[in-house]
């Protein structure tokens, strides 16, 4: 199982129970930096507050399960425009 599939399995029920749709997960490395992007959606417009709420929900899960061995930046954004 690849890392994105594993993370999707860890996070999908929590995100869906909060009323959001888990649209996509990507993990990209650029040089020494790594970014885990979690793309969410919902009925209506996804706001920055939604992105913050989902970040607060999933951070403890990622910290506990520690599916990525290296350090990375977590980016929760919307399907439409991202969180700016």
C-alpha positions as CSV (number, residue, x, y, z in Angstrom):
1,X,0.0,0.0,0.0
2,X,1.4,3.4,-1.0
3,X,1.7,6.2,1.5
4,X,-1.3,8.2,0.1
5,X,-3.6,5.2,0.3
6,X,-2.5,4.5,3.9
7,X,-3.1,8.1,4.9
8,X,-6.5,8.1,3.1
9,X,-7.5,5.0,5.1
10,X,-6.4,6.7,8.3
11,X,-8.2,10.0,7.7
12,X,-11.3,9.4,5.5
13,X,-13.8,8.5,8.3
14,X,-12.8,11.4,10.5
15,X,-13.1,13.9,7.7
16,X,-16.4,12.5,6.5
17,X,-17.8,12.4,10.0
18,X,-17.1,16.1,10.2
19,X,-19.2,16.8,7.1
20,X,-16.4,17.0,4.5
21,X,-15.4,15.0,1.5
22,X,-11.8,13.8,1.2
23,X,-11.2,14.5,-2.5
24,X,-7.4,13.7,-2.8
25,X,-4.2,13.2,-1.0
26,X,-0.8,13.8,-2.5
27,X,2.7,13.5,-1.0
28,X,5.4,15.3,-2.9
29,X,9.1,15.8,-2.3
30,X,11.0,18.8,-3.6
31,X,14.6,18.8,-2.6
32,X,14.8,18.5,1.1
33,X,11.2,19.6,1.6
34,X,8.1,17.3,1.6
35,X,4.5,18.3,1.5
36,X,1.4,16.3,2.4
37,X,-1.6,17.8,0.7
38,X,-5.1,16.9,1.8
39,X,-7.8,18.2,-0.6
40,X,-11.3,18.6,0.9
41,X,-14.7,19.5,-0.4
42,X,-18.2,19.9,0.9
43,X,-21.6,21.1,-0.2
44,X,-21.2,24.8,-0.5
45,X,-17.9,26.8,-0.4
46,X,-14.9,25.5,1.5
47,X,-13.5,28.4,3.6
48,X,-10.2,28.9,5.3
49,X,-12.0,28.1,8.5
50,X,-12.9,24.7,7.1
51,X,-9.3,24.0,6.2
52,X,-8.2,25.0,9.7
53,X,-10.9,22.8,11.2
54,X,-9.9,19.7,9.2
55,X,-6.2,20.4,10.0
56,X,-7.1,20.3,13.7
57,X,-9.0,17.1,13.3
58,X,-6.3,15.2,11.3
59,X,-3.1,16.5,13.0
60,X,-3.5,14.3,16.1
61,X,-4.2,11.2,13.9
62,X,-1.1,11.8,11.8
63,X,1.0,12.5,14.9
64,X,-0.2,9.3,16.6
65,X,0.0,7.0,13.6
66,X,3.2,8.6,12.2
67,X,2.7,7.2,8.6
68,X,5.5,9.4,7.2
69,X,9.0,8.9,8.6
70,X,10.5,12.2,7.4
71,X,9.4,15.7,8.4
72,X,6.8,17.3,6.1
73,X,4.5,20.2,5.8
74,X,0.7,19.5,6.0
75,X,-1.4,21.5,3.6
76,X,-5.2,21.1,3.8
77,X,-6.9,22.9,0.9
78,X,-10.1,23.0,-1.1
79,X,-10.8,21.4,-4.4
80,X,-11.7,24.7,-5.9
81,X,-9.1,27.3,-5.0
82,X,-7.0,26.0,-2.2
83,X,-6.7,27.7,1.2
84,X,-5.1,31.1,0.7
